[in-house]
Amino acid sequence: MLPAELRQMDRVEPGQEFDVERLDRGDYRLIRRAARPNDGAVDWLLACPEKGFFVPVASESTATL
C-alpha cells in the first residue's frame, strides 16, 4: 500500500494499476499503467439516475460514405 502522502502528491486513484519493476534487492519501481480509452464509461452510464433516457436511433450504413 502506498502512503496517503504519496497517493495525494501523484494523484493515485483507487483501482489504478501499476507494473512493478525490480531494480535491485529491496528496490522497486512502480510504473502507472495508462488508462484504457473509455475505461469506466459503461459504469458511468449505468449509474445515471434518470432511467429511460437512452433512445436507440436508426442509422444508415457507413458503406456508402
PDBQT receptor file of N, H, CA, C and O in Angstrom, charges set to zero:
ATOM      1  N   MET A   1       0.848  -1.175   0.000  1.00  0.00    +0.000 N 
ATOM      2  CA  MET A   1       0.000   0.000   0.000  1.00  0.00    +0.000 C 
ATOM      3  C   MET A   1       0.895   1.240   0.000  1.00  0.00    +0.000 C 
ATOM      4  O   MET A   1       1.896   1.310   0.712  1.00  0.00    +0.000 OA
ATOM      5  N   LEU A   2       0.506   2.200  -0.810  1.00  0.00    +0.000 N 
ATOM      6  H   LEU A   2      -0.308   2.143  -1.389  1.00  0.00    +0.000 HD
ATOM      7  CA  LEU A   2       1.243   3.461  -0.857  1.00  0.00    +0.000 C 
ATOM      8  C   LEU A   2       0.769   4.380   0.255  1.00  0.00    +0.000 C 
ATOM      9  O   LEU A   2      -0.429   4.455   0.527  1.00  0.00    +0.000 OA
ATOM     10  N   PRO A   3       1.692   5.080   0.899  1.00  0.00    +0.000 N 
ATOM     11  CA  PRO A   3       1.284   6.055   1.912  1.00  0.00    +0.000 C 
ATOM     12  C   PRO A   3       0.386   7.138   1.309  1.00  0.00    +0.000 C 
ATOM     13  O   PRO A   3       0.541   7.509   0.146  1.00  0.00    +0.000 OA
ATOM     14  N   ALA A   4      -0.550   7.637   2.114  1.00  0.00    +0.000 N 
ATOM     15  H   ALA A   4      -0.675   7.335   3.059  1.00  0.00    +0.000 HD
ATOM     16  CA  ALA A   4      -1.509   8.639   1.658  1.00  0.00    +0.000 C 
ATOM     17  C   ALA A   4      -0.813   9.862   1.067  1.00  0.00    +0.000 C 
ATOM     18  O   ALA A   4      -1.283  10.419   0.076  1.00  0.00    +0.000 OA
ATOM     19  N   GLU A   5       0.291  10.281   1.657  1.00  0.00    +0.000 N 
ATOM     20  H   GLU A   5       0.674   9.828   2.462  1.00  0.00    +0.000 HD
ATOM     21  CA  GLU A   5       1.011  11.462   1.168  1.00  0.00    +0.000 C 
ATOM     22  C   GLU A   5       1.456  11.266  -0.283  1.00  0.00    +0.000 C 
ATOM     23  O   GLU A   5       1.329  12.183  -1.095  1.00  0.00    +0.000 OA
ATOM     24  N   LEU A   6       1.974  10.086  -0.617  1.00  0.00    +0.000 N 
ATOM     25  H   LEU A   6       2.078   9.341   0.042  1.00  0.00    +0.000 HD
ATOM     26  CA  LEU A   6       2.414   9.817  -1.986  1.00  0.00    +0.000 C 
ATOM     27  C   LEU A   6       1.224   9.705  -2.929  1.00  0.00    +0.000 C 
ATOM     28  O   LEU A   6       1.282  10.193  -4.058  1.00  0.00    +0.000 OA
ATOM     29  N   ARG A   7       0.150   9.069  -2.480  1.00  0.00    +0.000 N 
ATOM     30  H   ARG A   7       0.103   8.672  -1.563  1.00  0.00    +0.000 HD
ATOM     31  CA  ARG A   7      -1.043   8.953  -3.324  1.00  0.00    +0.000 C 
ATOM     32  C   ARG A   7      -1.590  10.328  -3.668  1.00  0.00    +0.000 C 
ATOM     33  O   ARG A   7      -1.992  10.566  -4.807  1.00  0.00    +0.000 OA
ATOM     34  N   GLN A   8      -1.609  11.236  -2.699  1.00  0.00    +0.000 N 
ATOM     35  H   GLN A   8      -1.283  11.043  -1.774  1.00  0.00    +0.000 HD
ATOM     36  CA  GLN A   8      -2.128  12.581  -2.943  1.00  0.00    +0.000 C 
ATOM     37  C   GLN A   8      -1.211  13.362  -3.871  1.00  0.00    +0.000 C 
ATOM     38  O   GLN A   8      -1.686  14.029  -4.791  1.00  0.00    +0.000 OA
ATOM     39  N   MET A   9       0.100  13.289  -3.644  1.00  0.00    +0.000 N 
ATOM     40  H   MET A   9       0.486  12.748  -2.897  1.00  0.00    +0.000 HD
ATOM     41  CA  MET A   9       1.053  14.031  -4.476  1.00  0.00    +0.000 C 
ATOM     42  C   MET A   9       0.985  13.600  -5.938  1.00  0.00    +0.000 C 
ATOM     43  O   MET A   9       1.105  14.428  -6.841  1.00  0.00    +0.000 OA
ATOM     44  N   ASP A  10       0.794  12.302  -6.167  1.00  0.00    +0.000 N 
ATOM     45  H   ASP A  10       0.697  11.629  -5.434  1.00  0.00    +0.000 HD
ATOM     46  CA  ASP A  10       0.816  11.779  -7.528  1.00  0.00    +0.000 C 
ATOM     47  C   ASP A  10      -0.574  11.469  -8.071  1.00  0.00    +0.000 C 
ATOM     48  O   ASP A  10      -0.716  10.852  -9.126  1.00  0.00    +0.000 OA
ATOM     49  N   ARG A  11      -1.602  11.905  -7.336  1.00  0.00    +0.000 N 
ATOM     50  H   ARG A  11      -1.487  12.406  -6.478  1.00  0.00    +0.000 HD
ATOM     51  CA  ARG A  11      -2.992  11.717  -7.766  1.00  0.00    +0.000 C 
ATOM     52  C   ARG A  11      -3.296  10.266  -8.122  1.00  0.00    +0.000 C 
ATOM     53  O   ARG A  11      -3.856   9.986  -9.182  1.00  0.00    +0.000 OA
ATOM     54  N   VAL A  12      -2.933   9.358  -7.247  1.00  0.00    +0.000 N 
ATOM     55  H   VAL A  12      -2.478   9.585  -6.386  1.00  0.00    +0.000 HD
ATOM     56  CA  VAL A  12      -3.221   7.941  -7.431  1.00  0.00    +0.000 C 
ATOM     57  C   VAL A  12      -4.652   7.697  -6.979  1.00  0.00    +0.000 C 
ATOM     58  O   VAL A  12      -5.009   7.982  -5.836  1.00  0.00    +0.000 OA
ATOM     59  N   GLU A  13      -5.467   7.169  -7.880  1.00  0.00    +0.000 N 
ATOM     60  H   GLU A  13      -5.178   6.937  -8.809  1.00  0.00    +0.000 HD
ATOM     61  CA  GLU A  13      -6.879   6.913  -7.614  1.00  0.00    +0.000 C 
ATOM     62  C   GLU A  13      -7.088   5.441  -7.286  1.00  0.00    +0.000 C 
ATOM     63  O   GLU A  13      -6.327   4.588  -7.743  1.00  0.00    +0.000 OA
ATOM     64  N   PRO A  14      -8.113   5.139  -6.498  1.00  0.00    +0.000 N 
ATOM     65  CA  PRO A  14      -8.427   3.732  -6.223  1.00  0.00    +0.000 C 
ATOM     66  C   PRO A  14      -8.674   2.974  -7.523  1.00  0.00    +0.000 C 
ATOM     67  O   PRO A  14      -9.352   3.470  -8.423  1.00  0.00    +0.000 OA
ATOM     68  N   GLY A  15      -8.129   1.790  -7.611  1.00  0.00    +0.000 N 
ATOM     69  H   GLY A  15      -7.579   1.387  -6.880  1.00  0.00    +0.000 HD
ATOM     70  CA  GLY A  15      -8.324   0.951  -8.784  1.00  0.00    +0.000 C 
ATOM     71  C   GLY A  15      -7.295   1.127  -9.877  1.00  0.00    +0.000 C 
ATOM     72  O   GLY A  15      -7.256   0.339 -10.822  1.00  0.00    +0.000 OA
ATOM     73  N   GLN A  16      -6.449   2.157  -9.766  1.00  0.00    +0.000 N 
ATOM     74  H   GLN A  16      -6.480   2.797  -8.998  1.00  0.00    +0.000 HD
ATOM     75  CA  GLN A  16      -5.402   2.318 -10.787  1.00  0.00    +0.000 C 
ATOM     76  C   GLN A  16      -4.430   1.152 -10.670  1.00  0.00    +0.000 C 
ATOM     77  O   GLN A  16      -4.173   0.646  -9.577  1.00  0.00    +0.000 OA
ATOM     78  N   GLU A  17      -3.896   0.736 -11.811  1.00  0.00    +0.000 N 
ATOM     79  H   GLU A  17      -4.105   1.147 -12.698  1.00  0.00    +0.000 HD
ATOM     80  CA  GLU A  17      -2.991  -0.399 -11.836  1.00  0.00    +0.000 C 
ATOM     81  C   GLU A  17      -1.574   0.054 -12.157  1.00  0.00    +0.000 C 
ATOM     82  O   GLU A  17      -1.354   1.021 -12.885  1.00  0.00    +0.000 OA
ATOM     83  N   PHE A  18      -0.618  -0.681 -11.586  1.00  0.00    +0.000 N 
ATOM     84  H   PHE A  18      -0.797  -1.467 -10.995  1.00  0.00    +0.000 HD
ATOM     85  CA  PHE A  18       0.793  -0.383 -11.762  1.00  0.00    +0.000 C 
ATOM     86  C   PHE A  18       1.544  -1.655 -12.110  1.00  0.00    +0.000 C 
ATOM     87  O   PHE A  18       1.164  -2.747 -11.686  1.00  0.00    +0.000 OA
ATOM     88  N   ASP A  19       2.603  -1.511 -12.878  1.00  0.00    +0.000 N 
ATOM     89  H   ASP A  19       2.912  -0.625 -13.222  1.00  0.00    +0.000 HD
ATOM     90  CA  ASP A  19       3.556  -2.593 -13.083  1.00  0.00    +0.000 C 
ATOM     91  C   ASP A  19       4.687  -2.368 -12.095  1.00  0.00    +0.000 C 
ATOM     92  O   ASP A  19       5.018  -1.228 -11.768  1.00  0.00    +0.000 OA
ATOM     93  N   VAL A  20       5.276  -3.451 -11.624  1.00  0.00    +0.000 N 
ATOM     94  H   VAL A  20       5.007  -4.377 -11.890  1.00  0.00    +0.000 HD
ATOM     95  CA  VAL A  20       6.383  -3.357 -10.680  1.00  0.00    +0.000 C 
ATOM     96  C   VAL A  20       7.646  -3.838 -11.376  1.00  0.00    +0.000 C 
ATOM     97  O   VAL A  20       7.690  -4.945 -11.912  1.00  0.00    +0.000 OA
ATOM     98  N   GLU A  21       8.663  -3.000 -11.361  1.00  0.00    +0.000 N 
ATOM     99  H   GLU A  21       8.627  -2.101 -10.925  1.00  0.00    +0.000 HD
ATOM    100  CA  GLU A  21       9.953  -3.326 -11.961  1.00  0.00    +0.000 C 
ATOM    101  C   GLU A  21      10.976  -3.471 -10.839  1.00  0.00    +0.000 C 
ATOM    102  O   GLU A  21      11.125  -2.568 -10.015  1.00  0.00    +0.000 OA
ATOM    103  N   ARG A  22      11.679  -4.597 -10.801  1.00  0.00    +0.000 N 
ATOM    104  H   ARG A  22      11.558  -5.330 -11.470  1.00  0.00    +0.000 HD
ATOM    105  CA  ARG A  22      12.704  -4.805  -9.779  1.00  0.00    +0.000 C 
ATOM    106  C   ARG A  22      13.993  -4.146 -10.251  1.00  0.00    +0.000 C 
ATOM    107  O   ARG A  22      14.515  -4.484 -11.314  1.00  0.00    +0.000 OA
ATOM    108  N   LEU A  23      14.504  -3.207  -9.462  1.00  0.00    +0.000 N 
ATOM    109  H   LEU A  23      14.080  -2.933  -8.599  1.00  0.00    +0.000 HD
ATOM    110  CA  LEU A  23      15.746  -2.512  -9.791  1.00  0.00    +0.000 C 
ATOM    111  C   LEU A  23      16.946  -3.202  -9.152  1.00  0.00    +0.000 C 
ATOM    112  O   LEU A  23      17.991  -3.364  -9.783  1.00  0.00    +0.000 OA
ATOM    113  N   ASP A  24      16.787  -3.601  -7.905  1.00  0.00    +0.000 N 
ATOM    114  H   ASP A  24      15.939  -3.469  -7.393  1.00  0.00    +0.000 HD
ATOM    115  CA  ASP A  24      17.855  -4.226  -7.134  1.00  0.00    +0.000 C 
ATOM    116  C   ASP A  24      17.201  -4.879  -5.930  1.00  0.00    +0.000 C 
ATOM    117  O   ASP A  24      15.995  -4.738  -5.728  1.00  0.00    +0.000 OA
ATOM    118  N   ARG A  25      17.960  -5.570  -5.148  1.00  0.00    +0.000 N 
ATOM    119  H   ARG A  25      18.940  -5.684  -5.312  1.00  0.00    +0.000 HD
ATOM    120  CA  ARG A  25      17.418  -6.208  -3.959  1.00  0.00    +0.000 C 
ATOM    121  C   ARG A  25      16.796  -5.143  -3.044  1.00  0.00    +0.000 C 
ATOM    122  O   ARG A  25      17.491  -4.262  -2.538  1.00  0.00    +0.000 OA
ATOM    123  N   GLY A  26      15.493  -5.240  -2.845  1.00  0.00    +0.000 N 
ATOM    124  H   GLY A  26      14.929  -5.956  -3.256  1.00  0.00    +0.000 HD
ATOM    125  CA  GLY A  26      14.790  -4.289  -1.988  1.00  0.00    +0.000 C 
ATOM    126  C   GLY A  26      14.418  -2.976  -2.659  1.00  0.00    +0.000 C 
ATOM    127  O   GLY A  26      13.784  -2.130  -2.029  1.00  0.00    +0.000 OA
ATOM    128  N   ASP A  27      14.796  -2.781  -3.927  1.00  0.00    +0.000 N 
ATOM    129  H   ASP A  27      15.311  -3.468  -4.439  1.00  0.00    +0.000 HD
ATOM    130  CA  ASP A  27      14.474  -1.549  -4.655  1.00  0.00    +0.000 C 
ATOM    131  C   ASP A  27      13.573  -1.884  -5.838  1.00  0.00    +0.000 C 
ATOM    132  O   ASP A  27      13.900  -2.719  -6.681  1.00  0.00    +0.000 OA
ATOM    133  N   TYR A  28      12.431  -1.208  -5.871  1.00  0.00    +0.000 N 
ATOM    134  H   TYR A  28      12.166  -0.529  -5.186  1.00  0.00    +0.000 HD
ATOM    135  CA  TYR A  28      11.455  -1.461  -6.923  1.00  0.00    +0.000 C 
ATOM    136  C   TYR A  28      10.949  -0.144  -7.474  1.00  0.00    +0.000 C 
ATOM    137  O   TYR A  28      11.009   0.889  -6.807  1.00  0.00    +0.000 OA
ATOM    138  N   ARG A  29      10.452  -0.193  -8.693  1.00  0.00    +0.000 N 
ATOM    139  H   ARG A  29      10.403  -1.032  -9.234  1.00  0.00    +0.000 HD
ATOM    140  CA  ARG A  29       9.879   0.985  -9.342  1.00  0.00    +0.000 C 
ATOM    141  C   ARG A  29       8.440   0.651  -9.714  1.00  0.00    +0.000 C 
ATOM    142  O   ARG A  29       8.170  -0.400 -10.294  1.00  0.00    +0.000 OA
ATOM    143  N   LEU A  30       7.525   1.544  -9.379  1.00  0.00    +0.000 N 
ATOM    144  H   LEU A  30       7.744   2.398  -8.908  1.00  0.00    +0.000 HD
ATOM    145  CA  LEU A  30       6.134   1.404  -9.790  1.00  0.00    +0.000 C 
ATOM    146  C   LEU A  30       5.935   2.213 -11.060  1.00  0.00    +0.000 C 
ATOM    147  O   LEU A  30       6.332   3.376 -11.134  1.00  0.00    +0.000 OA
ATOM    148  N   ILE A  31       5.317   1.591 -12.061  1.00  0.00    +0.000 N 
ATOM    149  H   ILE A  31       4.995   0.646 -12.001  1.00  0.00    +0.000 HD
ATOM    150  CA  ILE A  31       5.045   2.267 -13.319  1.00  0.00    +0.000 C 
ATOM    151  C   ILE A  31       3.539   2.221 -13.535  1.00  0.00    +0.000 C 
ATOM    152  O   ILE A  31       2.951   1.153 -13.702  1.00  0.00    +0.000 OA
ATOM    153  N   ARG A  32       2.924   3.408 -13.527  1.00  0.00    +0.000 N 
ATOM    154  H   ARG A  32       3.402   4.276 -13.392  1.00  0.00    +0.000 HD
ATOM    155  CA  ARG A  32       1.480   3.501 -13.679  1.00  0.00    +0.000 C 
ATOM    156  C   ARG A  32       1.073   3.046 -15.073  1.00  0.00    +0.000 C 
ATOM    157  O   ARG A  32       1.617   3.511 -16.075  1.00  0.00    +0.000 OA
ATOM    158  N   ARG A  33       0.115   2.135 -15.123  1.00  0.00    +0.000 N 
ATOM    159  H   ARG A  33      -0.327   1.757 -14.310  1.00  0.00    +0.000 HD
ATOM    160  CA  ARG A  33      -0.421   1.698 -16.406  1.00  0.00    +0.000 C 
ATOM    161  C   ARG A  33      -1.359   2.777 -16.935  1.00  0.00    +0.000 C 
ATOM    162  O   ARG A  33      -2.124   3.379 -16.182  1.00  0.00    +0.000 OA
ATOM    163  N   ALA A  34      -1.286   3.006 -18.223  1.00  0.00    +0.000 N 
ATOM    164  H   ALA A  34      -0.664   2.517 -18.835  1.00  0.00    +0.000 HD
ATOM    165  CA  ALA A  34      -2.159   4.006 -18.847  1.00  0.00    +0.000 C 
ATOM    166  C   ALA A  34      -3.595   3.499 -18.815  1.00  0.00    +0.000 C 
ATOM    167  O   ALA A  34      -3.854   2.321 -19.060  1.00  0.00    +0.000 OA
ATOM    168  N   ALA A  35      -4.505   4.380 -18.517  1.00  0.00    +0.000 N 
ATOM    169  H   ALA A  35      -4.295   5.338 -18.318  1.00  0.00    +0.000 HD
ATOM    170  CA  ALA A  35      -5.920   4.013 -18.521  1.00  0.00    +0.000 C 
ATOM    171  C   ALA A  35      -6.359   3.726 -19.940  1.00  0.00    +0.000 C 
ATOM    172  O   ALA A  35      -5.949   4.408 -20.879  1.00  0.00    +0.000 OA
ATOM    173  N   ARG A  36      -7.193   2.716 -20.094  1.00  0.00    +0.000 N 
ATOM    174  H   ARG A  36      -7.526   2.162 -19.331  1.00  0.00    +0.000 HD
ATOM    175  CA  ARG A  36      -7.731   2.396 -21.406  1.00  0.00    +0.000 C 
ATOM    176  C   ARG A  36      -8.739   3.469 -21.798  1.00  0.00    +0.000 C 
ATOM    177  O   ARG A  36      -9.432   4.014 -20.939  1.00  0.00    +0.000 OA
ATOM    178  N   PRO A  37      -8.824   3.775 -23.091  1.00  0.00    +0.000 N 
ATOM    179  CA  PRO A  37      -9.820   4.751 -23.530  1.00  0.00    +0.000 C 
ATOM    180  C   PRO A  37     -11.219   4.291 -23.107  1.00  0.00    +0.000 C 
ATOM    181  O   PRO A  37     -11.550   3.111 -23.224  1.00  0.00    +0.000 OA
ATOM    182  N   ASN A  38     -12.008   5.196 -22.631  1.00  0.00    +0.000 N 
ATOM    183  H   ASN A  38     -11.739   6.154 -22.535  1.00  0.00    +0.000 HD
ATOM    184  CA  ASN A  38     -13.377   4.923 -22.195  1.00  0.00    +0.000 C 
ATOM    185  C   ASN A  38     -13.454   4.002 -20.985  1.00  0.00    +0.000 C 
ATOM    186  O   ASN A  38     -14.516   3.444 -20.709  1.00  0.00    +0.000 OA
ATOM    187  N   ASP A  39     -12.371   3.831 -20.270  1.00  0.00    +0.000 N 
ATOM    188  H   ASP A  39     -11.508   4.284 -20.494  1.00  0.00    +0.000 HD
ATOM    189  CA  ASP A  39     -12.383   2.989 -19.084  1.00  0.00    +0.000 C 
ATOM    190  C   ASP A  39     -13.381   3.562 -18.081  1.00  0.00    +0.000 C 
ATOM    191  O   ASP A  39     -13.262   4.718 -17.675  1.00  0.00    +0.000 OA
ATOM    192  N   GLY A  40     -14.342   2.773 -17.692  1.00  0.00    +0.000 N 
ATOM    193  H   GLY A  40     -14.439   1.834 -18.022  1.00  0.00    +0.000 HD
ATOM    194  CA  GLY A  40     -15.344   3.207 -16.730  1.00  0.00    +0.000 C 
ATOM    195  C   GLY A  40     -16.559   3.865 -17.351  1.00  0.00    +0.000 C 
ATOM    196  O   GLY A  40     -17.482   4.238 -16.628  1.00  0.00    +0.000 OA
ATOM    197  N   ALA A  41     -16.593   4.019 -18.664  1.00  0.00    +0.000 N 
ATOM    198  H   ALA A  41     -15.843   3.716 -19.251  1.00  0.00    +0.000 HD
ATOM    199  CA  ALA A  41     -17.709   4.712 -19.316  1.00  0.00    +0.000 C 
ATOM    200  C   ALA A  41     -19.022   3.959 -19.136  1.00  0.00    +0.000 C 
ATOM    201  O   ALA A  41     -20.063   4.573 -18.905  1.00  0.00    +0.000 OA
ATOM    202  N   VAL A  42     -18.978   2.634 -19.240  1.00  0.00    +0.000 N 
ATOM    203  H   VAL A  42     -18.132   2.135 -19.428  1.00  0.00    +0.000 HD
ATOM    204  CA  VAL A  42     -20.205   1.857 -19.097  1.00  0.00    +0.000 C 
ATOM    205  C   VAL A  42     -20.745   1.980 -17.679  1.00  0.00    +0.000 C 
ATOM    206  O   VAL A  42     -21.944   2.180 -17.487  1.00  0.00    +0.000 OA
ATOM    207  N   ASP A  43     -19.866   1.863 -16.682  1.00  0.00    +0.000 N 
ATOM    208  H   ASP A  43     -18.892   1.701 -16.838  1.00  0.00    +0.000 HD
ATOM    209  CA  ASP A  43     -20.312   2.022 -15.295  1.00  0.00    +0.000 C 
ATOM    210  C   ASP A  43     -20.909   3.405 -15.075  1.00  0.00    +0.000 C 
ATOM    211  O   ASP A  43     -21.917   3.545 -14.383  1.00  0.00    +0.000 OA
ATOM    212  N   TRP A  44     -20.293   4.423 -15.659  1.00  0.00    +0.000 N 
ATOM    213  H   TRP A  44     -19.474   4.309 -16.222  1.00  0.00    +0.000 HD
ATOM    214  CA  TRP A  44     -20.787   5.793 -15.511  1.00  0.00    +0.000 C 
ATOM    215  C   TRP A  44     -22.181   5.925 -16.123  1.00  0.00    +0.000 C 
ATOM    216  O   TRP A  44     -23.068   6.537 -15.527  1.00  0.00    +0.000 OA
ATOM    217  N   LEU A  45     -22.372   5.351 -17.313  1.00  0.00    +0.000 N 
ATOM    218  H   LEU A  45     -21.652   4.854 -17.797  1.00  0.00    +0.000 HD
ATOM    219  CA  LEU A  45     -23.676   5.428 -17.965  1.00  0.00    +0.000 C 
ATOM    220  C   LEU A  45     -24.739   4.651 -17.188  1.00  0.00    +0.000 C 
ATOM    221  O   LEU A  45     -25.872   5.113 -17.053  1.00  0.00    +0.000 OA
ATOM    222  N   LEU A  46     -24.376   3.475 -16.679  1.00  0.00    +0.000 N 
ATOM    223  H   LEU A  46     -23.456   3.100 -16.788  1.00  0.00    +0.000 HD
ATOM    224  CA  LEU A  46     -25.335   2.672 -15.923  1.00  0.00    +0.000 C 
ATOM    225  C   LEU A  46     -25.718   3.333 -14.599  1.00  0.00    +0.000 C 
ATOM    226  O   LEU A  46     -26.784   3.055 -14.051  1.00  0.00    +0.000 OA
ATOM    227  N   ALA A  47     -24.854   4.202 -14.088  1.00  0.00    +0.000 N 
ATOM    228  H   ALA A  47     -23.987   4.428 -14.533  1.00  0.00    +0.000 HD
ATOM    229  CA  ALA A  47     -25.128   4.865 -12.814  1.00  0.00    +0.000 C 
ATOM    230  C   ALA A  47     -26.024   6.088 -12.970  1.00  0.00    +0.000 C 
ATOM    231  O   ALA A  47     -26.347   6.746 -11.981  1.00  0.00    +0.000 OA
ATOM    232  N   CYS A  48     -26.426   6.398 -14.190  1.00  0.00    +0.000 N 
ATOM    233  H   CYS A  48     -26.164   5.863 -14.994  1.00  0.00    +0.000 HD
ATOM    234  CA  CYS A  48     -27.280   7.563 -14.427  1.00  0.00    +0.000 C 
ATOM    235  C   CYS A  48     -28.560   7.435 -13.619  1.00  0.00    +0.000 C 
ATOM    236  O   CYS A  48     -29.234   6.408 -13.704  1.00  0.00    +0.000 OA
ATOM    237  N   PRO A  49     -28.913   8.449 -12.836  1.00  0.00    +0.000 N 
ATOM    238  CA  PRO A  49     -30.107   8.353 -12.002  1.00  0.00    +0.000 C 
ATOM    239  C   PRO A  49     -31.417   8.392 -12.798  1.00  0.00    +0.000 C 
ATOM    240  O   PRO A  49     -32.453   7.955 -12.297  1.00  0.00    +0.000 OA
ATOM    241  N   GLU A  50     -31.382   8.904 -14.014  1.00  0.00    +0.000 N 
ATOM    242  H   GLU A  50     -30.540   9.259 -14.421  1.00  0.00    +0.000 HD
ATOM    243  CA  GLU A  50     -32.609   9.001 -14.818  1.00  0.00    +0.000 C 
ATOM    244  C   GLU A  50     -32.655   7.836 -15.790  1.00  0.00    +0.000 C 
ATOM    245  O   GLU A  50     -31.876   7.782 -16.742  1.00  0.00    +0.000 OA
ATOM    246  N   LYS A  51     -33.552   6.918 -15.554  1.00  0.00    +0.000 N 
ATOM    247  H   LYS A  51     -34.185   6.961 -14.781  1.00  0.00    +0.000 HD
ATOM    248  CA  LYS A  51     -33.650   5.743 -16.418  1.00  0.00    +0.000 C 
ATOM    249  C   LYS A  51     -34.540   6.047 -17.619  1.00  0.00    +0.000 C 
ATOM    250  O   LYS A  51     -35.424   6.901 -17.552  1.00  0.00    +0.000 OA
ATOM    251  N   GLY A  52     -34.296   5.344 -18.707  1.00  0.00    +0.000 N 
ATOM    252  H   GLY A  52     -33.578   4.650 -18.762  1.00  0.00    +0.000 HD
ATOM    253  CA  GLY A  52     -35.099   5.521 -19.903  1.00  0.00    +0.000 C 
ATOM    254  C   GLY A  52     -34.695   6.721 -20.739  1.00  0.00    +0.000 C 
ATOM    255  O   GLY A  52     -35.428   7.110 -21.649  1.00  0.00    +0.000 OA
ATOM    256  N   PHE A  53     -33.531   7.324 -20.448  1.00  0.00    +0.000 N 
ATOM    257  H   PHE A  53     -32.936   7.008 -19.709  1.00  0.00    +0.000 HD
ATOM    258  CA  PHE A  53     -33.105   8.500 -21.205  1.00  0.00    +0.000 C 
ATOM    259  C   PHE A  53     -32.541   8.124 -22.570  1.00  0.00    +0.000 C 
ATOM    260  O   PHE A  53     -32.496   8.957 -23.475  1.00  0.00    +0.000 OA
ATOM    261  N   PHE A  54     -32.110   6.872 -22.721  1.00  0.00    +0.000 N 
ATOM    262  H   PHE A  54     -32.146   6.195 -21.985  1.00  0.00    +0.000 HD
ATOM    263  CA  PHE A  54     -31.474   6.449 -23.958  1.00  0.00    +0.000 C 
ATOM    264  C   PHE A  54     -32.530   5.932 -24.926  1.00  0.00    +0.000 C 
ATOM    265  O   PHE A  54     -33.318   5.051 -24.582  1.00  0.00    +0.000 OA
ATOM    266  N   VAL A  55     -32.543   6.476 -26.122  1.00  0.00    +0.000 N 
ATOM    267  H   VAL A  55     -31.903   7.191 -26.401  1.00  0.00    +0.000 HD
ATOM    268  CA  VAL A  55     -33.462   6.038 -27.156  1.00  0.00    +0.000 C 
ATOM    269  C   VAL A  55     -32.629   5.655 -28.375  1.00  0.00    +0.000 C 
ATOM    270  O   VAL A  55     -31.939   6.503 -28.940  1.00  0.00    +0.000 OA
ATOM    271  N   PRO A  56     -32.684   4.381 -28.788  1.00  0.00    +0.000 N 
ATOM    272  CA  PRO A  56     -31.905   3.975 -29.969  1.00  0.00    +0.000 C 
ATOM    273  C   PRO A  56     -32.342   4.769 -31.198  1.00  0.00    +0.000 C 
ATOM    274  O   PRO A  56     -33.526   5.054 -31.379  1.00  0.00    +0.000 OA
ATOM    275  N   VAL A  57     -31.389   5.114 -32.020  1.00  0.00    +0.000 N 
ATOM    276  H   VAL A  57     -30.428   4.882 -31.873  1.00  0.00    +0.000 HD
ATOM    277  CA  VAL A  57     -31.657   5.875 -33.237  1.00  0.00    +0.000 C 
ATOM    278  C   VAL A  57     -31.258   5.018 -34.423  1.00  0.00    +0.000 C 
ATOM    279  O   VAL A  57     -30.153   4.477 -34.459  1.00  0.00    +0.000 OA
ATOM    280  N   ALA A  58     -32.146   4.893 -35.386  1.00  0.00    +0.000 N 
ATOM    281  H   ALA A  58     -33.044   5.333 -35.357  1.00  0.00    +0.000 HD
ATOM    282  CA  ALA A  58     -31.821   4.132 -36.597  1.00  0.00    +0.000 C 
ATOM    283  C   ALA A  58     -30.721   4.866 -37.341  1.00  0.00    +0.000 C 
ATOM    284  O   ALA A  58     -30.730   6.093 -37.442  1.00  0.00    +0.000 OA
ATOM    285  N   SER A  59     -29.788   4.110 -37.854  1.00  0.00    +0.000 N 
ATOM    286  H   SER A  59     -29.781   3.114 -37.772  1.00  0.00    +0.000 HD
ATOM    287  CA  SER A  59     -28.686   4.742 -38.599  1.00  0.00    +0.000 C 
ATOM    288  C   SER A  59     -28.502   4.063 -39.937  1.00  0.00    +0.000 C 
ATOM    289  O   SER A  59     -28.886   2.909 -40.132  1.00  0.00    +0.000 OA
ATOM    290  N   GLU A  60     -27.917   4.792 -40.836  1.00  0.00    +0.000 N 
ATOM    291  H   GLU A  60     -27.606   5.729 -40.677  1.00  0.00    +0.000 HD
ATOM    292  CA  GLU A  60     -27.630   4.249 -42.157  1.00  0.00    +0.000 C 
ATOM    293  C   GLU A  60     -26.283   3.556 -42.150  1.00  0.00    +0.000 C 
ATOM    294  O   GLU A  60     -25.456   3.807 -41.274  1.00  0.00    +0.000 OA
ATOM    295  N   SER A  61     -26.063   2.706 -43.096  1.00  0.00    +0.000 N 
ATOM    296  H   SER A  61     -26.735   2.502 -43.808  1.00  0.00    +0.000 HD
ATOM    297  CA  SER A  61     -24.799   2.003 -43.213  1.00  0.00    +0.000 C 
ATOM    298  C   SER A  61     -23.700   2.993 -43.570  1.00  0.00    +0.000 C 
ATOM    299  O   SER A  61     -23.940   3.968 -44.282  1.00  0.00    +0.000 OA
ATOM    300  N   THR A  62     -22.514   2.742 -43.079  1.00  0.00    +0.000 N 
ATOM    301  H   THR A  62     -22.320   1.950 -42.500  1.00  0.00    +0.000 HD
ATOM    302  CA  THR A  62     -21.363   3.585 -43.425  1.00  0.00    +0.000 C 
ATOM    303  C   THR A  62     -20.711   3.123 -44.719  1.00  0.00    +0.000 C 
ATOM    304  O   THR A  62     -19.740   3.730 -45.170  1.00  0.00    +0.000 OA
ATOM    305  N   ALA A  63     -21.230   2.056 -45.326  1.00  0.00    +0.000 N 
ATOM    306  H   ALA A  63     -22.019   1.562 -44.960  1.00  0.00    +0.000 HD
ATOM    307  CA  ALA A  63     -20.648   1.527 -46.551  1.00  0.00    +0.000 C 
ATOM    308  C   ALA A  63     -20.725   2.528 -47.702  1.00  0.00    +0.000 C 
ATOM    309  O   ALA A  63     -19.933   2.459 -48.642  1.00  0.00    +0.000 OA
ATOM    310  N   THR A  64     -21.672   3.449 -47.628  1.00  0.00    +0.000 N 
ATOM    311  H   THR A  64     -22.315   3.505 -46.865  1.00  0.00    +0.000 HD
ATOM    312  CA  THR A  64     -21.842   4.403 -48.737  1.00  0.00    +0.000 C 
ATOM    313  C   THR A  64     -21.031   5.677 -48.542  1.00  0.00    +0.000 C 
ATOM    314  O   THR A  64     -21.057   6.562 -49.398  1.00  0.00    +0.000 OA
ATOM    315  N   LEU A  65     -20.323   5.781 -47.449  1.00  0.00    +0.000 N 
ATOM    316  H   LEU A  65     -20.302   5.062 -46.754  1.00  0.00    +0.000 HD
ATOM    317  CA  LEU A  65     -19.555   7.001 -47.193  1.00  0.00    +0.000 C 
ATOM    318  C   LEU A  65     -18.270   7.026 -47.954  1.00  0.00    +0.000 C 
ATOM    319  O   LEU A  65     -17.508   7.987 -47.847  1.00  0.00    +0.000 OA
TER     320      LEU A  65
